[in-house]
Every structure is written in C-alpha cells, then in structure tokens.
Amino acid sequence: METLTQIGQMLGTYGVSAVIVIIFLWDYVANKKKNTENQETIKTTLEVVKESTTTISNCLIEMQQTNLNTAKSLELLQRQMENTDKKIDILLEGRNIKWVIKYMMY
C-alpha cells in the first residue's frame, strides 16, 4: 500500500512535468520532420534557380556576342559608305571638270 501511495505522490509531483516533456518531444519530432521537408524544398528551389541563372548567363553571353558582331558590321558598313561617298565625290568632281572644260571650249 505504501508503494501505491509513493506512486501516487510521484504522479502528482511529476505528472505535469511528464506531460510537458511528452508534448515537448512530440513538438520537436513534428518540427524536425517539417524542417527536413522545408530543407528539401529549399534545395530543389536552389537547383532550379541555379539552372535558370546558368541559362540567363548563357543568353547574356550570346547577346553580348551578337551586339559585338552587329557593331562590327555597322562599322564595316560605315567605312564602305564613306568609301562610296569618296568615289562619288571624285566622279562628280571629274564630271564637273568635264562640264567646265566643255563649256569653256564653246
């Protein structure tokens, strides 16, 4: 009988503490599971972001090369136009000289 009394006293004394410990452990296990799931989600998201960053980086490199090629093409076109303008100016000067000579002879 004395043992039952001691058990009753222990439950009375430690019962609330035991319930708190059980709730704490249950909450710890539940949060640990959620944290693991969240870490997996974050890891997957980071992999997708890394792939996207790589794709964007490659696109930017291609755009840079295209811009450089376009700039070079425009530079060549400008030089060609300047050369053509010079040739036209020379032709026009020659034509004007011919006209001047032609009119001076008459």
ZADO-1210 file (C-alpha; in nm, 4 decimals, padded with zeros to 6 digits):
<atoms>
<atom x="00.0000" y="00.0000" z="00.0000" code="MET" pos="1"/>
<atom x="00.2861" y="00.2250" z="00.0741" code="GLU" pos="2"/>
<atom x="00.4204" y="00.1687" z="-00.2800" code="THR" pos="3"/>
<atom x="00.0889" y="00.2811" z="-00.4299" code="LEU" pos="4"/>
<atom x="00.0984" y="00.5910" z="-00.2183" code="THR" pos="5"/>
<atom x="00.4508" y="00.6659" z="-00.3356" code="GLN" pos="6"/>
<atom x="00.3462" y="00.6119" z="-00.6994" code="ILE" pos="7"/>
<atom x="00.0510" y="00.8440" z="-00.6480" code="GLY" pos="8"/>
<atom x="00.2759" y="01.1051" z="-00.4944" code="GLN" pos="9"/>
<atom x="00.5233" y="01.0714" z="-00.7822" code="MET" pos="10"/>
<atom x="00.2442" y="01.1087" z="-01.0407" code="LEU" pos="11"/>
<atom x="00.1117" y="01.4084" z="-00.8530" code="GLY" pos="12"/>
<atom x="00.4565" y="01.5591" z="-00.8311" code="THR" pos="13"/>
<atom x="00.5929" y="01.4677" z="-01.1748" code="TYR" pos="14"/>
<atom x="00.2695" y="01.4205" z="-01.3741" code="GLY" pos="15"/>
<atom x="00.2534" y="01.7735" z="-01.5117" code="VAL" pos="16"/>
<atom x="00.6237" y="01.7702" z="-01.5848" code="SER" pos="17"/>
<atom x="00.5933" y="01.4381" z="-01.7656" code="ALA" pos="18"/>
<atom x="00.3079" y="01.5740" z="-01.9804" code="VAL" pos="19"/>
<atom x="00.5135" y="01.8823" z="-02.0628" code="ILE" pos="20"/>
<atom x="00.8129" y="01.6670" z="-02.1559" code="VAL" pos="21"/>
<atom x="00.5952" y="01.4442" z="-02.3778" code="ILE" pos="22"/>
<atom x="00.4431" y="01.7492" z="-02.5518" code="ILE" pos="23"/>
<atom x="00.7901" y="01.8985" z="-02.5985" code="PHE" pos="24"/>
<atom x="00.9227" y="01.5757" z="-02.7517" code="LEU" pos="25"/>
<atom x="00.6177" y="01.5437" z="-02.9811" code="TRP" pos="26"/>
<atom x="00.6591" y="01.9045" z="-03.0957" code="ASP" pos="27"/>
<atom x="01.0337" y="01.8514" z="-03.1504" code="TYR" pos="28"/>
<atom x="00.9752" y="01.5439" z="-03.3679" code="VAL" pos="29"/>
<atom x="00.6982" y="01.7172" z="-03.5687" code="ALA" pos="30"/>
<atom x="00.9120" y="02.0288" z="-03.6275" code="ASN" pos="31"/>
<atom x="01.2139" y="01.8171" z="-03.7181" code="LYS" pos="32"/>
<atom x="01.0070" y="01.6461" z="-03.9900" code="LYS" pos="33"/>
<atom x="00.8775" y="01.9802" z="-04.1205" code="LYS" pos="34"/>
<atom x="01.2291" y="02.1268" z="-04.1207" code="ASN" pos="35"/>
<atom x="01.3576" y="01.8305" z="-04.3212" code="THR" pos="36"/>
<atom x="01.0774" y="01.8755" z="-04.5762" code="GLU" pos="37"/>
<atom x="01.1463" y="02.2504" z="-04.5933" code="ASN" pos="38"/>
<atom x="01.5175" y="02.1887" z="-04.6465" code="GLN" pos="39"/>
<atom x="01.4396" y="01.9546" z="-04.9368" code="GLU" pos="40"/>
<atom x="01.2082" y="02.2159" z="-05.0891" code="THR" pos="41"/>
<atom x="01.4741" y="02.4853" z="-05.0489" code="ILE" pos="42"/>
<atom x="01.7392" y="02.2573" z="-05.2006" code="LYS" pos="43"/>
<atom x="01.5186" y="02.1832" z="-05.5027" code="THR" pos="44"/>
<atom x="01.4355" y="02.5524" z="-05.5439" code="THR" pos="45"/>
<atom x="01.8037" y="02.6481" z="-05.5291" code="LEU" pos="46"/>
<atom x="01.8844" y="02.3922" z="-05.8009" code="GLU" pos="47"/>
<atom x="01.6134" y="02.5403" z="-06.0240" code="VAL" pos="48"/>
<atom x="01.7432" y="02.8923" z="-05.9554" code="VAL" pos="49"/>
<atom x="02.0980" y="02.7790" z="-06.0379" code="LYS" pos="50"/>
<atom x="01.9812" y="02.6283" z="-06.3695" code="GLU" pos="51"/>
<atom x="01.7885" y="02.9459" z="-06.4501" code="SER" pos="52"/>
<atom x="02.0888" y="03.1610" z="-06.3658" code="THR" pos="53"/>
<atom x="02.3083" y="02.9500" z="-06.5931" code="THR" pos="54"/>
<atom x="02.0559" y="02.9785" z="-06.8763" code="THR" pos="55"/>
<atom x="02.0270" y="03.3561" z="-06.8326" code="ILE" pos="56"/>
<atom x="02.4049" y="03.3866" z="-06.8176" code="SER" pos="57"/>
<atom x="02.4404" y="03.1936" z="-07.1430" code="ASN" pos="58"/>
<atom x="02.1759" y="03.4113" z="-07.3083" code="CYS" pos="59"/>
<atom x="02.3545" y="03.7268" z="-07.1957" code="LEU" pos="60"/>
<atom x="02.6841" y="03.5976" z="-07.3345" code="ILE" pos="61"/>
<atom x="02.5150" y="03.5222" z="-07.6683" code="GLU" pos="62"/>
<atom x="02.3541" y="03.8684" z="-07.6699" code="MET" pos="63"/>
<atom x="02.6916" y="04.0270" z="-07.5999" code="GLN" pos="64"/>
<atom x="02.8484" y="03.8392" z="-07.8912" code="GLN" pos="65"/>
<atom x="02.5584" y="03.9346" z="-08.1186" code="THR" pos="66"/>
<atom x="02.5970" y="04.3001" z="-08.0159" code="ASN" pos="67"/>
<atom x="02.9706" y="04.2869" z="-08.0882" code="LEU" pos="68"/>
<atom x="02.9027" y="04.1319" z="-08.4294" code="ASN" pos="69"/>
<atom x="02.6388" y="04.3952" z="-08.5047" code="THR" pos="70"/>
<atom x="02.8758" y="04.6744" z="-08.4001" code="ALA" pos="71"/>
<atom x="03.1491" y="04.5328" z="-08.6249" code="LYS" pos="72"/>
<atom x="02.9039" y="04.5017" z="-08.9163" code="SER" pos="73"/>
<atom x="02.7872" y="04.8600" z="-08.8692" code="LEU" pos="74"/>
<atom x="03.1465" y="04.9785" z="-08.8553" code="GLU" pos="75"/>
<atom x="03.2260" y="04.7981" z="-09.1816" code="LEU" pos="76"/>
<atom x="02.9105" y="04.9361" z="-09.3414" code="LEU" pos="77"/>
<atom x="03.0041" y="05.2879" z="-09.2333" code="GLN" pos="78"/>
<atom x="03.3521" y="05.2513" z="-09.3837" code="ARG" pos="79"/>
<atom x="03.2028" y="05.1175" z="-09.7066" code="GLN" pos="80"/>
<atom x="02.9590" y="05.4092" z="-09.7226" code="MET" pos="81"/>
<atom x="03.2420" y="05.6571" z="-09.6647" code="GLU" pos="82"/>
<atom x="03.4468" y="05.4925" z="-09.9415" code="ASN" pos="83"/>
<atom x="03.1455" y="05.5041" z="-10.1719" code="THR" pos="84"/>
<atom x="03.0887" y="05.8722" z="-10.0860" code="ASP" pos="85"/>
<atom x="03.4531" y="05.9468" z="-10.1690" code="LYS" pos="86"/>
<atom x="03.4236" y="05.7650" z="-10.5022" code="LYS" pos="87"/>
<atom x="03.1043" y="05.9528" z="-10.5861" code="ILE" pos="88"/>
<atom x="03.2692" y="06.2831" z="-10.4912" code="ASP" pos="89"/>
<atom x="03.5659" y="06.2012" z="-10.7169" code="ILE" pos="90"/>
<atom x="03.3324" y="06.1049" z="-11.0022" code="LEU" pos="91"/>
<atom x="03.1285" y="06.4199" z="-10.9566" code="LEU" pos="92"/>
<atom x="03.4422" y="06.6338" z="-10.9485" code="GLU" pos="93"/>
<atom x="03.5606" y="06.4680" z="-11.2691" code="GLY" pos="94"/>
<atom x="03.2233" y="06.5235" z="-11.4289" code="ARG" pos="95"/>
<atom x="03.2208" y="06.8879" z="-11.3223" code="ASN" pos="96"/>
<atom x="03.5667" y="06.9361" z="-11.4675" code="ILE" pos="97"/>
<atom x="03.4477" y="06.7830" z="-11.7953" code="LYS" pos="98"/>
<atom x="03.1492" y="07.0172" z="-11.7957" code="TRP" pos="99"/>
<atom x="03.3683" y="07.3151" z="-11.7211" code="VAL" pos="100"/>
<atom x="03.6112" y="07.2217" z="-11.9981" code="ILE" pos="101"/>
<atom x="03.3222" y="07.1527" z="-12.2358" code="LYS" pos="102"/>
<atom x="03.1627" y="07.4934" z="-12.1650" code="TYR" pos="103"/>
<atom x="03.4956" y="07.6740" z="-12.1843" code="MET" pos="104"/>
<atom x="03.5542" y="07.5355" z="-12.5333" code="MET" pos="105"/>
<atom x="03.2281" y="07.6719" z="-12.6631" code="TYR" pos="106"/>
</atoms>
